[in-house]
């Protein structure tokens, strides 16, 4: 045979061989891996797995060697999961790579992965307002996993999860397909410098005739403004620089910050059934020209004016840093910043912070919910999906939720009902004055549980075109506070831009 022809044939055989090996290698992460030894009696006592509902003879090592990429927002829950995943990997043999990123990066990377149908991230932290609403069809439907007798089950699924959170986080448009299991429960509350209020309360009351301490129904946004201005004028900068701090940057933060005020005055962006719970594909009835909306704009302008001059440039991270450094006396922020404030090694305000629901408007106190779920990428392989389901049952179990709450870097409140039956938690819910220094993880709990009451919780609109809607609101709110724009004109501009979205659909 001609040597050149032989060389070509050998080259073809080599290339084909490489392609076959590559295919097999790829498929090994997508089909069942047979174990030489089937583990029939899992000894999981003393681990985070011991109370999981596993099928009889379930092989906990059946996914040994698989790698799962979990992309998640860098928050309290993610930090603890990162620490605890070592045990998960040791027991299951699954290699968990947790990629914790900031909110904006999370949304960008997840959305790009879905658009490309790449399946790079098998496990996904699913924000209901940025991802679930737009890409629910790109997520694996989870109902069949929990009903399959050969798979692990989530005990109490789904009745054990807090109802209104579950509606927002797990479903979209209807409650037939369950796309995510509730993972975290971040909610905005008010942080305030208890030491400053204790020290200056009598002086303030003598001058103004009322108790300035946040938390009561009498503590309105108008009083919040008055108290913030009084602190600026009467408390030395060495003790605290500003009466309050806000998050009015041209960012998702200003939408959240303003929404608390808007809902407290009885306003909202749209008036539709289910738009703030299960969600809708789009909106119909725009509500931004109503008197409640305009009053909320007026109040919000004054709130930002009375806060730190840097508030127009701050997002939630910036204001949290300022509070932690002792620069501001009050701020609305996510409850997950709690352990950040109580870190005795790094926080200047550890042990000096009070927690309560946000100030009242004409209608109520409104505290925006920001929790998310954990879901499975529809474009993962079959075996990756099964391994991901095992991880989800572990990560959202009662035991893990309690571990996250009690962890020194934790404090994130459980999304399930059963953890609140824990003896220590129940004791502190009913006797908050008995909280010891060792149990500081629980100091903010009463404020968050108060914020979750139906009359105090605010759920933003969940719609498929929310990104475009939110950008309009963010841009106009930021320009309003930065350039002191007329609120009636701002309302009209928001309305006309939202109408443009309707007309283009």
Number of C-alpha atoms within 10 A of each C-alpha: 5 6 8 9 10 11 11 11 12 12 12 12 12 12 12 12 12 12 12 12 12 12 11 12 11 12 14 16 19 17 14 14 15 11 12 6 9 13 14 11 11 16 11 13 9 8 12 19 22 13 15 18 15 21 13 13 12 16 17 22 20 20 24 18 15 19 18 22 18 21 24 27 22 15 19 26 28 24 18 21 18 15 11 16 19 14 13 21 18 12 18 19 18 25 18 19 15 19 16 18 16 12 14 12 13 23 19 12 15 23 17 12 16 21 12 10 14 14 20 18 23 23 29 23 27 32 24 26 23 21 24 27 26 19 17 25 14 20 23 20 19 17 15 12 18 17 13 11 12 13 20 24 21 23 16 13 13 17 11 16 18 17 13 15 23 26 21 32 30 27 24 28 20 13 13 10 16 22 26 28 27 27 27 26 24 24 25 28 27 22 29 25 23 18 16 17 20 11 11 15 15 15 13 18 12 10 8 13 10 14 17 22 19 24 19 15 13 15 20 20 22 15 16 22 20 17 25 22 18 16 22 20 13 12 16 11 14 8 13 19 18 26 27 32 31 31 30 29 24 21 19 20 19 23 22 24 21 24 24 31 30 24 28 27 24 18 23 24 21 16 15 16 10 15 21 20 22 24 25 21 14 17 22 11 10 18 17 21 18 13 15 19 24 22 18 25 23 16 21 25 21 17 24 21 20 23 24 22 14 16 23 21 16 23 20 24 15 17 26 26 17 20 26 21 15 22 23 29 27 26 24 27 28 22 24 22 22 26 23 19 23 22 16 12 7 12 17 16 21 18 16 14 21 19 23 22 27 32 26 25 23 14 13 19 28 30 33 26 22 22 20 28 25 25 29 29 28 20 20 23 18 15 19 27 22 20 24 27 22 23 21 22 22 23 23 21 26 26 18 21 27 22 21 24 22 18 17 17 20 25 28 32 27 26 27 26 14 17 21 17 10 11 9 12 19 13 14 18 17 10 10 16 9 11 16 12 9 8 14 17 22 22 23 24 23 17 21 24 16 17 24 22 12 11 13 22 25 26 22 24 25 27 25 24 18 20 15 13 19 17 15 17 23 23 17 19 25 22 16 19 23 18 8 12 15 14 21 15 13 19 21 14 17 20 18 13 15 19 14 10 14 13 8 6 7
